[in-house]
């Protein structure tokens, strides 16, 4: 499935969304105020929905819809 999430990780300014097929898409962390304000430990504790179209951070009550996020056509894609 194109655009299926398999992981996520962060640096100090970005959310990196790992997709099936090996691509990683980079998004500015300031697009996600709740995640930006979260601790590193809170960011690392997430779940991926069974259809791999949602990311959930239960401790901070945040979720991200993968297809909606990918519809923004990010400028940075890594192989």
C-alpha positions in Angstrom: 0.0 0.0 0.0 1.5 3.3 -1.1 1.7 5.8 1.8 1.4 3.2 4.6 3.2 4.3 7.7 5.8 1.9 9.2 7.4 4.2 11.7 8.1 7.8 12.8 11.0 9.6 14.4 12.0 13.1 15.2 14.9 15.5 15.4 14.6 18.9 17.1 12.7 20.5 14.2 11.1 17.7 12.2 8.8 14.7 12.1 10.1 12.0 9.9 7.4 9.6 8.6 8.8 6.2 7.5 6.7 4.7 4.7 6.4 1.2 3.3 8.6 0.9 0.3 11.5 2.6 2.1 10.7 6.3 1.7 10.9 8.8 4.6 9.0 12.0 4.4 10.0 15.0 6.4 7.6 17.6 7.9 8.3 20.7 10.0 7.6 19.9 13.7 5.9 23.3 14.1 3.0 21.9 12.0 2.2 19.8 15.1 2.1 22.0 18.2 1.2 19.2 20.5 4.1 17.0 19.3 6.4 20.0 19.4 5.6 20.6 23.0 5.9 17.0 24.0 9.0 15.4 25.5 11.2 13.1 23.5 9.9 10.2 25.5 6.3 11.1 24.8 7.1 11.4 21.1 8.7 8.0 21.0 5.6 6.3 22.5 3.2 6.0 19.6 1.1 3.4 17.8 0.3 2.8 14.2 -3.2 1.8 13.2 -3.7 -1.7 11.7 -4.3 -0.2 8.3 -1.2 2.0 8.7 -3.0 5.2 7.9 -3.0 6.7 11.4 -0.4 7.5 14.0 -1.5 7.8 17.7 0.3 9.3 20.7 -1.9 8.1 23.6 -0.1 9.9 26.4 -0.6 13.3 24.8 -3.9 12.6 23.0 -2.5 13.4 19.5 -3.2 11.6 16.2 -2.0 12.1 12.6 -3.8 11.0 9.5 -1.2 9.7 7.1 -3.1 10.3 3.8 -4.0 13.8 4.8 -0.5 14.6 5.8 0.9 13.2 2.5 -1.6 15.2 0.5 0.5 18.3 1.3 3.1 17.2 -1.2 6.2 17.6 1.0 9.3 19.0 -0.7 11.6 16.6 1.0 11.5 12.8 0.4 14.3 10.5 1.3 15.1 7.1 -0.2 
